[in-house]
């Protein structure tokens, strides 16, 4: 069960980072839709630009917690990832 939770949080972390990057790209491409007449960010834009990376960070923390609970080994620092 802990391995399934680890995989869930691992996938969720990646999805949240991709969503944050996609939202920032959308902001750059459609900037007038996200600012008011004074050039300030709209509250909903400010919320999503803050909450998506923060949620990805916390998903990463839960991923680490589930990896430890599942007993999976930590990756070695500076490990060669090539096969």
C-alpha angles and dihedrals in degrees: 000000000000091000090054090050090049091052091046093053091043091056092042091053092054093046092051093049090049090049091051092050092046092049092050091049089050088051092053092048096045104029097151090061091059103046132064127228091280094053095253122136117260111246094244092052091048090049095052094043088055103036101047096060090039091052090048090052092051091045086056090052091051089047090056091047093051092046090056092045091050091051095237115157120255115245112255116251110258093008118170105246096191116105 
